[in-house]
Amino acid sequence: MLAKVQPDYIVCLGHDERNGMSAFSLMREKSEGEPEISPSDETVRGYTAFKKFAGSFQVDGDALLTPTVVGVLHPTYYESPPGLRKFIDS
């Protein structure tokens, strides 16, 4: 699917890395290498509101896809914080 869509951004709902089961941590695990995470300064109830990394994914054999992967606090647990577009573009 990523090969067909070729997104510039992938937004993951949930970015907890403690148990490796969030969408963000799974995408990071699938990315080539060990991408460095950039957290936002914004917090919600003491938790980092957003995180991102430069992804690098092998798709369709030899095609390389390089979207920015953004993790957002899961909306079922936290209020959705404003400022997502500003953070993505920073």
C-alpha positions as CSV (number, residue, x, y, z in Angstrom):
1,M,0.0,0.0,0.0
2,L,2.8,2.5,0.8
3,A,4.3,1.9,-2.6
4,K,1.0,2.9,-4.3
5,V,0.2,5.9,-2.0
6,Q,3.8,7.1,-1.5
7,P,3.0,9.5,1.4
8,D,5.1,12.4,2.5
9,Y,3.8,11.9,6.1
10,I,2.5,9.0,8.1
11,V,0.6,9.9,11.2
12,C,0.4,7.3,14.0
13,L,-2.2,7.5,16.7
14,G,-0.2,6.5,19.7
15,H,3.6,7.0,20.3
16,D,4.4,5.1,23.5
17,E,7.7,3.4,23.1
18,R,7.9,1.5,26.4
19,N,6.2,-1.7,25.3
20,G,6.9,-1.5,21.6
21,M,3.3,-1.9,20.7
22,S,2.3,1.6,19.6
23,A,1.8,2.4,15.9
24,F,4.8,4.8,16.1
25,S,7.1,2.3,17.7
26,L,6.1,-0.4,15.1
27,M,6.8,2.0,12.2
28,R,10.2,3.0,13.8
29,E,11.0,-0.7,14.1
30,K,10.2,-1.3,10.4
31,S,12.2,1.8,9.3
32,E,15.8,1.2,7.9
33,G,18.5,1.9,10.5
34,E,17.7,3.4,13.9
35,P,16.0,6.8,13.1
36,E,16.5,9.6,15.6
37,I,13.3,10.8,17.3
38,S,12.5,14.5,17.5
39,P,10.0,15.2,20.3
40,S,7.8,18.3,20.5
41,D,8.1,20.8,23.3
42,E,4.3,20.7,23.7
43,T,2.9,18.4,26.4
44,V,-0.5,17.1,27.4
45,R,-1.0,16.1,31.0
46,G,2.8,15.8,31.3
47,Y,3.3,13.6,28.2
48,T,5.1,14.7,25.0
49,A,2.3,15.7,22.5
50,F,4.1,14.8,19.3
51,K,7.2,12.8,18.1
52,K,8.6,12.4,14.6
53,F,11.4,10.7,12.7
54,A,12.6,10.6,9.1
55,G,11.5,7.2,8.0
56,S,13.2,5.0,5.4
57,F,11.2,2.0,4.1
58,Q,12.0,-0.5,1.4
59,V,8.9,-1.0,-0.7
60,D,8.3,-3.1,-3.8
61,G,11.8,-4.6,-3.8
62,D,14.2,-1.8,-4.4
63,A,12.0,1.4,-4.2
64,L,12.9,3.5,-1.1
65,L,10.1,5.5,0.5
66,T,11.2,8.3,2.9
67,P,8.2,9.9,4.7
68,T,8.2,11.8,7.9
69,V,6.6,9.5,10.5
70,V,4.7,11.5,13.2
71,G,3.4,10.1,16.5
72,V,0.5,11.7,18.2
73,L,-0.9,10.9,21.7
74,H,-3.7,8.4,21.2
75,P,-7.0,10.4,21.1
76,T,-8.9,7.8,23.2
77,Y,-6.6,8.6,26.2
78,Y,-5.7,12.2,25.7
79,E,-7.3,15.3,24.3
80,S,-6.0,16.0,20.8
81,P,-3.5,18.9,21.2
82,P,-3.5,21.8,18.8
83,G,-0.4,22.5,16.8
84,L,0.1,19.3,14.8
85,R,0.7,21.1,11.4
86,K,3.2,23.5,13.1
87,F,5.2,20.5,14.6
88,I,5.2,18.6,11.3
89,D,6.6,21.5,9.4
90,S,9.3,22.4,12.0
